[in-house]
């Protein structure tokens, strides 16, 4: 599968079905040296959106869901917080999920982000393609790793607990040209 090169751009009024919008339209701004943007990252909800996840993501300027959504109500609830860009995971097989792409490219304040559900399906070299961040899910294991100038970020699973893995979400913080990731472990 190769990447579809398009973005969900709030400032342009992007109304594609895979670009979910909050009730109040969010305009993304380029951060100034004294400001930053917070991008909430969630994955593998499998139809369960915990109140703790909503609370952890509440201050986000934008939300990204890296697949295995499980129920469209999850996206609707997230859209109450901020604009949501979502991709389809391997459990998203119902008709409602057919509008979701398998991969997505997002540009936030000049930071190019590539999203896919399963990192083993990555069919490009992110550093050669100019991506600064790769967001993925699937393994349910939170991970932050930098390779060849690219930040690889899996926020873990926010859905039902699997084995002894933590339940978590994540945040990307963009400060000028700097990007950092953090995992937020949830109770439950």
LINVENMO-V410517 format. One record per residue. RES is the residue in one letter. SS is DSSP state (@ for helix, = for strand, . for the rest). BURIAL is # if it has 16 or more other C-alpha atoms within 10 Angstrom, else .. Layout:
BEGIN
<<RES SS BURIAL> <RES SS BURIAL>>
END
This chain:
BEGIN
<<X . .> <X . .> <X . #> <X . .> <X . .> <X . .> <X . #> <X . #> <X . #> <X @ #> <X @ .> <X @ .> <X . .> <X . .> <X . .> <X . .> <X . .> <X . #> <X = #> <X = #> <X . #> <X . #> <X . .> <X . .> <X . .> <X . #> <X . .> <X . .> <X . .> <X . #> <X . #> <X . .> <X . .> <X . .> <X . .> <X . #> <X = #> <X = #> <X = #> <X = #> <X = #> <X = #> <X . #> <X . #> <X . #> <X . #> <X . #> <X . #> <X . #> <X . #> <X @ .> <X @ #> <X @ #> <X @ #> <X @ .> <X @ #> <X @ #> <X . #> <X . .> <X . #> <X . #> <X = #> <X = #> <X = #> <X = #> <X . #> <X . #> <X . #> <X . #> <X . #> <X . #> <X @ .> <X @ .> <X @ #> <X @ #> <X @ .> <X @ .> <X @ #> <X . #> <X . .> <X . #> <X . #> <X . #> <X = #> <X = #> <X = #> <X . #> <X . #> <X . #> <X . .> <X . #> <X . #> <X . .> <X . .> <X @ .> <X @ .> <X @ #> <X @ .> <X @ .> <X . #> <X . #> <X . #> <X = #> <X = #> <X = #> <X = #> <X = .> <X = #> <X . #> <X . .> <X = #> <X = #> <X = #> <X = #> <X = #> <X = #> <X . #> <X . #> <X @ #> <X @ .> <X @ .> <X . #> <X . .> <X . .> <X . .> <X @ #> <X @ .> <X @ .> <X @ .> <X . .> <X . #> <X . #> <X = #> <X = #> <X = #> <X = #> <X . #> <X . #> <X . #> <X . #> <X . .> <X . #> <X = #> <X = .> <X = .> <X = .> <X = .> <X . .> <X . .> <X = #> <X = #> <X = #> <X = #> <X = #> <X . #> <X . #> <X = #> <X . #> <X . #> <X . #> <X . .> <X . .> <X . .> <X . .> <X . .> <X . #> <X = #> <X = #> <X = #> <X = #> <X = #> <X = #> <X = #> <X = #> <X = #> <X . #> <X . .> <X = .> <X = #> <X = .> <X = #> <X = #> <X = #> <X = #> <X = #> <X . #> <X . .> <X . .>>
END
